[in-house]
């Protein structure tokens, strides 16, 4: 019988206790499944690279620091572009902004590795440029940031503008093509926090996970998963110390 089924120390949310040889044997068995999962991911990525593409008007204007910017210029001269469509609640305070988009977009910071592969990353925020840029700056993000408020419907044909999306584009000369898009859990590609949490014994500690009885699950509500003190977590950690006294 597996040590995950016997030998538990009380009912304190702890894994079963075993000797190192038994532990290593079970870990080795799990590693076979992990490697199969990795290979399956490689196969899916290979299929993704073989998808057809659709052409997009390269002149669709977004708003940038100096005014209107055509889509093709957001590539910054590179061949490929990854754009995150950040949800936005116009005229709402920081506490009311999308905690999920904040969670994902705040984790993409070091862009040099993407640039080395001829890929640009940018946020296409679906709110006003100046208003959303202030939010970006408080988060301490140093990534290209544009407003797609007036362009989202043309860029996201057939999809519901106002939702979050991760979209990949390809530039061929003066032509632009959309090659892939995803949303929902697909945007976890931007995230390292969940990947690291998935390696830990308690995982993400969210209600939907398949965990043993007694495992901590403090994150029951979806909004609470990415919020601290009522604010999106990444924003909360950057608030002035005396903000709540004002």
N, C-alpha and C positions, 0 to 999 in steps of 0.2 A: 504494500500500500504506500502511496506517495506520502512523503513527510508533510505535504501541505494539508493532509487530511488527518494526521495523527500528531501527537507530541506537542500540541499547542500549549503555551504557558498561560493557563488561566483564560480569562475572557477579556484581555486587556488590549486587543488590537495589535497583537504581535504575531509574526510568522512562527511556524513550528520550529523548534530547536532540534538540530541534528548535528552529527559529526561532519568534519570538513569533507571527507571522502564521499559521503552520501550527498552532501550539498553540491559538490563539484559534478557528480554524476548527473544530478537533475539539471544543473545549469548546462552541462554539455548537451543533454537532450533538448533543452529549450533552444540552444544555439543553432541546432539543425533547422528548427522552425524559423528562427531569426534570419538565417542565411537564405532560406527559401523565400521569405518575405522580401528580402533585398533583391533577389533575382527577379521576383515577380514585378517589383517596382521598376527594375531595369527594362523589362519587357514592355511595360506600359509606356515608359518614356520613349522607347523605340517606336511604338505605335503612334505616340503623340508627334514624333518628328516626321511621320509619314502622312499626317493629316493634310488635306487640301487647305487652301486659304481663300479669303475673300478680300476684294479691294476696298479700300477706304479712301475717301477724299482727303488728300494730304493738306488741303488748305483750310480744313475746319479750324476755326479760331478758338483758342483757349486764352485765358487771361494770365499774364505773367507780370513780373516786376516792372516792365516797361510798356505795358499795355497788351494789345492783342498779339498772340503768338500762334502761327499756323502749326498744326499737328506735326508736320515734318520737321520743324525746327526743335521740337522737344526731344528728338533723337540726339541732339548735340553732335551731329556728324557721325554717329555710330550706326551700325547696320541694324541693330535690334533695339527694341524698347519694351520694358516691362512697366506697365502703368497700374497703380493701385487707385481705384475709384473710392475715395474716402467719403463716407456719408457725412452730411452736415445738416444741422438744425439752425437755420438762419435766424439771427437776432436772439438766439437763446444763449444763456451764460455757459461758461466752461463746464459747470457741473452737469449740464443737460446734454452735452455733446456725446457722440457715440462712443461708448466705452469699449466696444469690440474693435472698431476701427482704430481707436487710440492704442489698444493692446497690440494689434498687428503692426500698424505703421510705425510705432515707436521702437520696434525691434530691428528695423532695417536701417543700419547706420553706416557700416563700412562698405563703400561702393567700389573701392579700387579693384577688387577681384572681378566684379561684373564688368567694369570698364576694360580690364585686361582681356576679356573675352568679347570685346566689341559690343557690349550691352549697356544701355542706359536704363537707370531706374528713376521713376518720377511718380509723385503723387498727383492725381487729378482729383482735386477736392470738388465736391458737388455743391459748394457754397461760394459766397463772395470772396474774392481774392484777399483783400486787406483784412477782412474779419477773420478768415481762417488762417491767414499767415501769422497773425498774432498768437494763435493757438499753437501752431508749429514751433514758433520761436520759444514759447514758454516750455514746450516739451524738449527743447534743446536739439531739435532735428536739423541736420545739415544736409538736406536732400532737395533736389529740384521740386518745386511746389507750384502747381498751376490751378486755376479755377476752371472747372469744366461745367460750371453752372448753366451756361447758355449753350453748351455743346453736347451735353450728355445724351440727349435724345438722338442726335445724329450719330454719335459714336457708339451708342449702345442699342443699335437697331434691334428690335424684337425682344429687348430685355427691359425690365422695369427700372427706369432711372430713379435714383434716390436710394437704391440698394448698393451694397458694396460688391466690387468685382475686382479680380486680378486678370489683366488682359495683356497678351503678348502681341507685339507688332514686328513686322519686318519691313525694312526699307530697301528698295531696289532702284537706285538712281533717284528720280523725283517722284516715284510711285510708292505708296504705302499699302501694306496688307495686314489684315488681322489673321493670326495663325492659331490662336488658342485663347480660351477664357475659362474661368472657373469662379465659383463663389462658395458660400457655406464653408464647410470644413476644408474645401480645396485650398483656401487661402492660408491654411496652416503651413504651407511651404515658406511663408514669411517668418515663421515663428520658431524660436529655439527653446522657449520656456516650456512648452508642452512636451517637446521632444525630450528634454532633460527630466521633466516630471515623470514621464512614462517609464523612465529607467528606475525610478525610486519605488520602494515597497508600497507606499500609499498612493502612488500615481497622481492623478490630477485632483483627487478628493472631491469629485463632482458626482451628482446623484445618479447619472446615467451609467457610470462605470460598473463593470462586473468585478466587484471586489469581495473578499470574504466578509462574513458578518463580523461586526465590531470594528471595521476599518473606519477611520475618521472621514466624514463627509460634510465639512462645514459649508461647502459651496452648493447650496440647494437651489438657489434662484439664479437664473441665467445672468441677470444684470449684476448680481452680487459677485459673480465670478471675477469680473474685471473692474470692480469698484472698491475704493477704500474711503471711508468717511464721507460717502455720498458723491465723491468725485471719481472720474476715471483714474485708475491707480497711478499711471505714469504722470498724470497731471498733479495728483495729490502730493506726490513726493517732491514737487518743485514749487509748491505754494510757499509764500513767505511765512516764517514762523508765527508772526503776529496776525495773520490774515483772519483768523476766526474771532479775533478780539475787536475787529472793526465792524 
